[in-house]
Amino acid sequence: MSKTLIRGAKVLGGEAQDVLIDGETIAAVGTDLDAGDALVIEAAGQTLLPGLVDLHTHLREPGREDSETVLTGTRAAASGGYTAVFAMANTFPVADTAGVVEQVYRLGKESGYCDVQPIGAVTVGLEGKKLAELGAMHDSAAGVTVFSDDGKCVDDAVIMRRALEYVKAFGGVVAQHAQEPRLTEGAQMNEGVVSAELGLGGWPAVAEESIIARDVLLAEHVGSRVHVCHLSTAGSVEIVRWAKSRGIDVTAEVTPHHLLLTDELVRSYNPVYKVNPPLRTERDVLALREALADGTIDIVATDHAPHPHEDKDCEWAAAAMGMVGLETALSVVQQTMVETGMLDWAGVADRMSLRPARIGGLSGHGRPVSAGEPANLVLVDTAYRGTVDPATFASRSRNTPYEGRELPGRVTYTFLRGRTTVVDGKLA
């Protein structure tokens, strides 16, 4: 059917309303709407949000299809309530040319589970030595506006300045992986009490904070936009807060795992907790939550980083860094931000849909739930409680830090331009 009536959902967590979808568009929002010939979804007690947008996803294709593909990654995204994801450039080959970003863009179109917007590399081969084809990627069919060497830091200040100058011409943004490489050689986890007790190489907070400080000053000097990937320390929060107070055009993201997990978990030596940047302290976690609540941190981004079993089921030092996150992100945000009273559901929609779409220049997503808007929506049973079982994931990889943990909330329906990608909690 081309029409669907979502009856009695709490729109953005507010009063119960009916939402009528006609084709690709929201036709009406109100009470006691006439269903007519529409398919009716009884949604009493559930919360309706705009479809989520992830500004930081690793889909691994081309080159690492053993860990994820565009198809499996977008299926995971839909399962988590996402209608659009931005695919990071650290593929094989690297997405540093118009040809590669167009390939990823076409694969996204073919998958059909959510929109895929490629992110272009800042430098050729992520090597930090020469600017990639930024203009050509922007002018390509993929229309790239976000550029990042994520996985590696653009540590050369001259290269970073040139990138900021270049993207300014077409309103683009450089998303920086803030990690001073010389301060993190051999680093295995957060530098602090736990690393000292375990004898693991420490990853100091200043390695992140020094790059952020440099880059916000460069952005101010150039008059360009910089975005901070996976901000993880209390000190980084203070730098971004200061930069915003000066009017510098900086935005920042936090991952769900940095809102919940701490470096104390590394005592288990389970490589599932090995991630870049590393899990930090309880003090950092609380600072990140407060910064997300007050808007200093703009968005939640998953940094969904799938790895095959053999890259994680090994000794700590040899294990790959990263965690899958698309299918659990909304639940973690519900637990850490909504159930603690730090954000309401309208705030979640702002941080996980509206703002990431705005930062990435994605006009059809992150829109209000109102008549005339694209029907990109997610329906969530917020009363649900369940234990995380990675065997049920749509992602090709299973490296979740939440296995066996009880989390709240379940996505029951996801709509991509009116078409259901998830129905009653299962992929369509």
C-alpha positions, 0 to 999 in steps of 0.5 A, a space after each residue: 500500500 502507498 499509504 500508512 497511518 501510524 496511530 497514537 505515537 508520541 511524536 518526539 516523545 510528546 502527546 500521542 498523535 496520528 501520522 499519515 504517510 502517503 507515498 514518500 511524504 508525510 501527508 498529515 499529523 494530528 489526532 483522529 485522522 481518517 485511515 481510509 485505505 491506509 495500512 494502520 500501525 497501532 503505535 500507542 505508547 511508542 515514540 516516533 522520531 525523524 529517521 536517525 543520521 550517522 555522520 560516522 560509519 565504516 562500511 568497509 566496502 570496497 576492500 574489507 567485505 569480510 567485515 562489512 559491506 554496504 548492503 550489510 552495513 545499511 541493513 544494520 543501520 536500518 535495524 538501528 533506526 537510521 535512514 542515512 549514514 555517512 561512509 568513512 573513507 578508509 576503504 581499500 582502495 581509499 575513497 580519495 578520488 571521484 571514482 571510489 566515492 561514486 562507487 560507494 554512492 552507487 552501492 548505497 543506492 542499490 542496497 535500498 536500506 538507507 541513504 549512503 553519503 560517502 565521506 572523501 579522504 582529506 589526503 591521498 591514501 590517508 598518508 597525510 602528505 598531499 591533498 586528495 581530489 577534494 573538488 573532484 569528489 565534491 563535483 562528482 555524482 556523490 556530491 561529497 561535502 565531508 572529508 576525513 582521514 578518520 583512522 589517521 590524524 591530519 597531523 601536518 598543520 600546513 596540510 590541515 590549513 590547506 584542506 580547510 581553505 579548499 573546502 571553504 570554497 564549496 561549504 564543505 567541512 573537514 572532520 578531524 580524527 584528533 590524535 597526535 601520532 607521536 604522543 600515541 606510539 605504542 598506546 593501547 588504552 587510556 593513559 591513567 591509573 588503570 594503564 599503569 596498573 595493567 602495564 599497557 601503553 598509555 594514550 594521553 588525553 593531551 594527544 587528542 586535546 592538542 590537535 583539537 586546540 590547533 585545529 579550531 585556531 586554524 579554522 578561525 584563521 581560515 574562516 572555515 568549518 572543522 568537525 571533531 570526530 569521536 571527542 572523548 575527554 573532559 579537556 576536549 569538551 572545554 576546548 570546544 566550548 571555548 572555541 564556540 564562545 569565540 564564534 569559531 565554526 566548530 562542531 563535535 561528535 561523541 560516540 555511544 560507547 564513550 557515553 557509557 563505558 570506561 577504561 575500567 573494563 580493560 581490566 578484563 583484557 577483552 579486546 572488544 573494549 579496544 577502541 580508538 580513541 580509547 575508553 576514558 575515565 568516569 570523569 570523562 564520561 560524565 563530562 561528555 554527557 553534560 556537553 551533549 546535553 548543553 549542546 557543546 557536543 553537537 551530535 551522537 555518531 556511532 563510529 561503527 567499526 566492524 571487524 571479523 572474528 579473527 581480528 578481535 578474538 586474539 591477544 589485546 596487543 594484536 587486536 584491531 581497534 573498534 566496535 560495531 554500534 549502529 544497532 545499539 546506539 539509540 538504546 545506549 543514548 536512551 539509557 545514558 541521556 534520556 533515562 538520566 533526565 539529561 535529554 528529552 526525546 526531542 533532544 535526541 532527535 536533534 542530536 541524532 537526526 537534525 544536527 548530523 544532517 545539517 552538518 553533513 548537508 543532507 537536505 532530505 533528512 533530519 526534518 521535522 515530523 510534519 506534513 509535507 516533509 519526507 517520510 524518513 521516520 523511526 518508531 521506537 518501543 521505549 518501554 522495551 528491555 532486552 539483552 544484547 545478542 550479537 547473533 541477531 545483528 544484521 551487521 556482518 561483524 559481531 564486535 559489540 561491547 554490549 553482549 549480554 548487557 541489558 539495554 532499553 528500547 527497540 526499533 519497531 519500524 523504520 521508514 525510508 521515504 515512506 517505505 518500511 525497511 524495518 517491520 515489527 522489529 525485523 528487517 523488511 
